[in-house]
Amino acid sequence: MLPMKYRIALLVLSCAVGSGAVAAGDASSAPMVLLISVDGMKPEAVIDAQSRGLKVANLRAFMTDGAYASGVRGVLPTLTYPSHTTLLTGASPAKHGIYDNTTFDPLQHNQRGWYWYAEDIKVPTLWDAAAAAHLKTANIYWPVTVGANITYNLPQIWRTGTNDDLKLQRALSTQGLEQELSADLGRYPGGMEETVAEDEIRARFAIRLLQKKHPSFFTVYLTGLDTEEHLSGPFSPKSNETLERLDTIVGSLRAAAEKAAPGRATICVVSDHGFAAIEHDVNLYAAFRDAGLFTVDKDNAITDWKAMLWPAGGSAAVMLADPSDQAVRARVKALLDKLASDPANGIERIWSPEEIQRGGGFPQAAYLVSLRIGYETAYSLSLPLITKPSNLGMHGYVPERAEMRSSFFIVGPHIAKGRALGEIDMRQIAPTIADILHVRLAGAELAGMTLN
């Protein structure tokens, strides 16, 4: 649930929009926005598609029919959940409260649980702003949507990968919605089913939901490219094939939106982060254990800790059990400096708390380990420090890295055609969509873009 001050702000906004909300409810004139996320899509995959041998005509059409960014500078860390929350709030992770994909869980009691729950978001989302203006909203699988303020919601959630996950998913969705759509379309995928084949199924559900419920703001999340890029790396033959299949999905979604809301549909395609090829795992946990910063029992279960890592793919935050313990802080800094002094360990640099604060991520972290491209944080508690990679592609590096740039493409009745925007900041996207919907987004850190 939102903090009280934001609930009050939304109530005030609801009264303030007044007659504007009535106009927005007029189906013949109200704007409709479809926001599609293609997880892990690098901008050059579309902008330079021809030189890379990629056939993505539907995505390329956004460049001539609308506006696009050469790249989107992301947030710290460049991970799925923090980024998708910024895309819906216009705020940095330190402000919106979704600091990583997984919650900080030093004793692993939460079994690597993710930030699934919308109540953890500390600022209003576009869904909240739309609700305050009495607009219908819908969602297919967007991250951090369990319990979100969405009219028709099929949220992202999983636990074990068994059929009970499907029951959990149905229980946390808008009552009866999945069953209503499944009656015609068959089985809706579970939360651990994230290949492009499941994207194709979810897209069919999205189109049917669009046809039946007519939302004014609709979020659709497609994850198959990210899944394949982790497995085989960015721009691998399989990743390219996956993106080409996703291009067909995007074309179908755009056509459905423009048919459902002729002359008033804006379609925006974004991604959450870029990708980099991986060659090495860095077992920082093993180094921390070897230094006595946490202890384990005979079964390798963590029993106590003084300093612990919060992994984020190409980076890792370092958390202290007692932030006031200067002796432990000094031990951690000495260890990190020693590890970083050897180039073979893949550490680019160690960020101070002040640098982390300026970067807008991990507000309670003592340090941030920024890895070089080609290295990823791993989970082994045993040395050696450097091992073979668990993935062939990864993200989560600091947003300064060009490899982490994400995508922004938009078409609509009030969007200039063929407009190149240059590089933009991810925090500009949510307020831009708010402007199109004629709603106000409290908490956004930057103003929206002018696209006409």
N, C-alpha and C positions, 0 to 999 in steps of 0.2 A: 504493500500500500504506500502511496506517496506521502511524504511528510505533510503535516497539517498546513504549513504555509503555502504549499503548492496546490493542495486541494482548495484552499480559500481563493488562491489566484485563479484557478480554473473556474470556480463558481462566479467570480467577478467577471471573468472573460465571457462566460456564458450569457450573463446579463448584458454585457457591453456590446456583443455582436448583434443582439436583438433582431432587428429587421434584416440584417445581413444573413443571419442563420436561416431565416425564412426563404430568402432568395436562393441560398445555397441548396435548400431542400427542393427547389423547383427543378424537376428532372430535365426539363427542356433547356435549361441554361447553366446548371451547376457544373463546375469543373469536376473532372474525374481524374485521379492520378493512380497509375499502376507503377509501383516501384519493384523492379526485378533485380535481385542480387545473383550474380554468377560468381560464386566463391572462388577466389584465387585467379581471376582473369586479369592478366597483365595487359595494359593498354596497347602495347606494341603488337599483341596478338591480333588486334583488329586494325589498328592504324597502319601497321606494316604487314598486313596479312598476305599480300601478294608476294612479297619477297621471301616470306616464310612458307609459301606453298599452302596457305590455309584458305579454305573455301567457306567464308562466313558472310555471305551476301546480305543476310538480314541485319546483322550487326553493322556491317559497312554502310547500310542504307541510313543509319542514324547520322552518319557524318555528313551526308548530303541533304537529308530531310530535316535536320535539326542542328543542335550544338553538341560539342564534345570537348573534353579536356585532353591535353597531351599526356597528363598524368595527374593523379591525386595523391598529395602528400598525406600519409596516414597518421595514426596515433601511436602512442607508446603503451603497450607493445602492439606490433602489427599482427594481431591475432583476430580470429573470427568474432568472438563474442564482444570484446571491447570495441572493435571497429563497427560491428553492426549496431551497437547501441549508440555510438557517435553518429552513425548515419540516420538514426531516428530522433536524436536529441540536439545535435549540433554542439555537444559538449565533449570535453576531454574525459578520459577514463577517471582521472583523479576527481572530477566533479560529478560524473554520472554514476560512479560506483561500481562499474563492472571492470575490474582491474586486470583480469586474465580470463582464459577459457574456464579454468578450474578454480575452485575456491582454495584459499590457503588452508592447508590441512596437514600440519607438520607430523602428527601422529597417525595419519592416514585412517582416521576413524570414519571419514566421509567417503572412503573408497573411490578417491579421485572424482568426486561429484563435480558437476559443472555448474555454472551460473545460469540455471534454467529459469529461475523464477523472477518475474517482472517486479515483484515487490522490492528487489534489491536495487532497482534503478532509482536514483535519488532526485532526478529532475523530470519534468514532464516530457513525454514522447509525442511524436506526431499523432499517434492514436489518441492520446489524452486530449490534445488540442482539437482534433477533429470531433471527439465526443462532446467537448465543451461547446462546439458550434453545431451540435445536433446532426452531425454527419455519420452515416453508416460506414463502418470499416470492416475489413476482412484480412485474413492472414493465412498463408500456407507455409508453415515450417520455419518461419523467421526465428533466429535465436533469441533467447531471453523473453519468451512470450507466455510461459505458464502463468495463468492468472492475470494476464494483461487486459487492459481496458479496451477490448476489441469486440465488435458486435458479433462477428462470425470468425471463430478462432480455431485453427488446427495447429497447435503449438508444437515446438520441438522438445522432445523429452525421451529419454531412454534410461535403462538401468542395467539389465542383464543380457539383453538380446534374445530372450525367450518370448513365447507367445503372450506371457503375462504383461510384457511391455505394451502390447497392443491394447490390452484392457486399461492399463494406466493411461495411455495416450487418449483413448476414448473418454475416460473419466475426467480428464483435464481439458478436453475440448469443449466448445460450445455444445450444450446438451443436444444430442440427437443429430448433430451436423454431419459427422463422419458417416453414420449409418444411413442418413438421407442420401448422401452423394454416392455411397458405395452400392446402394440398391441398383443403380444403373451402371456404375463404373467398375464394380468389383472391389477387390481388397485394396485398402489404402496402406502404403508401406509403413513399417515401424521405424523407430528412431535410429537404429544402427544400420538401416538399409539406405546407403548414400551413394550409390553409383548413378551413372547417367540414365540407366534403365529405370530407376526409381524416380529420377527427375522427370522423365517422360510421363510416368503415371501421375505424379503430383501436378504436373502441368495440366493434365486432363481434368483433374479435380479442380484446379484453379479456374479453368475455362467454364466448367459447369457451375461453380460457385458464382462466378461473374455473371453468368446468364440468369441464374435463378434469384440472386440476392441483390444485385445492382449496388455494390458499395461505391462510395465516393473516394475512398482511399484504400488501396489494396496492396499488401506486401507479399511477394512470392520469393522464396529462397531456393536456389538450385545449387547443389553441393557436389555433383559428380566430377567436375573438373578438379576441385581441390583434392578429392579422394584419389584420383588418378595421378595428379602431380606429386603427391606424397609417395605413391608407389613407384612411379617410373621417371619422375622429374619433369620440370617445365619444358615444353616444346618437344617432348618425346613423341614418337609416332602415335602411341596410344593416347597421350594427352591431347594431341592435335585432333585425332579422330573424335575424342570426347567433346572438344569445343565445337567441332563441326555439327555434331548431333545437338548440342545445346543451342547453336545458332538456329536450327530448325524450330526448337522449342520457343525461343525468343520471338521468332517470326509469327508463330501461331498465337502466342499471348498478345502480341501487338495487334494482330488482326482482330482477335476477339474483343479487345478493349475498344478499338476504333469502331467496331460494329455495335457494341453495346452502348457506347456513348459517342455517337457520330458528331464530329465537329467540336467536341469538348474534352476529348481524352488526351491526357499527357502521359507518355510512357517514358520512364527513366530506367536505364540499365546501369547498375553500379557493380563494383566489386569491393571487397574488404581489404585486400592486400595483394602484393605481388608474390613472387616465388623465386627461390634460388636453388640451384643444384647442390646436393650434399655429398661430401666425401668422407666425413669423420663424425663420430659421436664423441662428446666430451663428458666424461663421468665425474662431474663436479661433486655429486653426492659422495663418491668414494673418497675424494680429497677431503671433504668436510668430516667424514667419519674417521679417516686416518688421522686427522688433526684433533680428534676428540671433541668436536663441536656438537655431536649427538651420539647417542649410544643405542645399541640394538641388543636383543636377546638372542637365544640360541636358534630361533627361527627367523632371524633377520628382521624382526619387527622392531620399529623404532620405539624406544621406551622413554627417552628423555632428550631434551635438546636445549642448546644455548643459542645456536645460530642455525638457520635452515634455509634451503633454497626454495624459490617459487618459480619453477621452470616456465619459460615462454618461448620455446622453439629456438630461435636464434639469439636469445638472451635469457637471463635469469635474475630475478630480484633476490636479494639476500635480506632475510628478516631476522630480527633478534628477539629472543624470548623476553628479555628485559632491555628495552632501548636505552635505559639509563646506565647500564653496565659498561663503563668505558674500557675496562680491561678486556672484556670479550670483544668489544668493537675493535680494539687495537689488534687483538689476535686475528680477527677475521680480515682486517685490512692487510696485515702482514702476509697472511696466507694468499690472499688474492693478488697482491703485488708480486709475490714469488711465482705464482702460477702464470701471471701475465708476462713475466720477464722472459719466459721461454716461448719463442714464436711457434714451436711445435704444438703448443697447447691450444692454439686457435683463439686466444682472447685478444680482441681488438683493443679494448680499454675498460677501465673500471669507472663507472659514473658515481659521483658523490651524491649525497642527499639533495643538495642544492640543484645539481644538474637534473636529477630525476624530477624534482618539483617543477623546474622550468619546462621539462618535457611533457608534463601533464599526466604522468602515470605513477602507479605504485606509491601512494602518498606516505605509507608507513615504512618503506624500505630503507635499510641502512646503506645499501649499495646496489648497483645494477651491473651485472657482468654482461658486457656487449661482446658477442662473438664475431669473428670474421666470417664472411660469406664462405660457405663450404663446410662449416662446422655447426652442429646442433647440440643442445643440451640433452643428456640422456639420463636414465633412471637407475643405472647399476650402482649398488653400494660397494662394489669390489673393484680394486685396481686391476688392470692398468687404467690410466686416466683417459687415453685415446684408444678407441676401438673402431671397428667397422660400423658404417652407418646403419641405423634402423630404418631410415627413409632415404629415398633418393631425391626428395624435394622438401623444402621447409620454408617457413616464414617466421615472423616473430622477431626479426632483427629490428634495430632502432630505425625510426622513420626517416632518418637522414639518408639511408641507403637507397640509391636509385632503383635497385632491384625490387624494392618493396612498394613502388608506386602502383596504385590501383586505378580503376577505370570509372569514367562518367560519360554517359551518352544520354541525350534527351531529345524527344520530339513532341510536338504539341501545337495547338492552334495559335499560341502566342510566343512560340520559340522561333528565333531567326534561323533560316536555313543555311547550312554550310558554315556555321560560325565556329571557328577554332578559339577556344578559351584560354589556351596555354595551360600551365600547371595551376591547379587549384588546391585549396585546403579542404580536407574531408569535412571539417566543421561547417563549411558553407552550404553543404548539400541539403541538410534538413531545413534550415530557414528558407532556402530557395523553394522547396516543395511547400512549405507553409504559406509562402507568398502566393503560390499558384492556387492553393486551396482557399485562400482568403482567411487563414486562421493565424493566430499569434502563438509563437513557440517560446514560452518562458524558459530561460536556462541556456539558450543558444549563446555561444561565445562570439560568433561573428555574424555579420549581416548576410542576407541572401544575395545571390548574383543577379545581375540584369541580363536577361537572355533574349529580349526582343530587339 
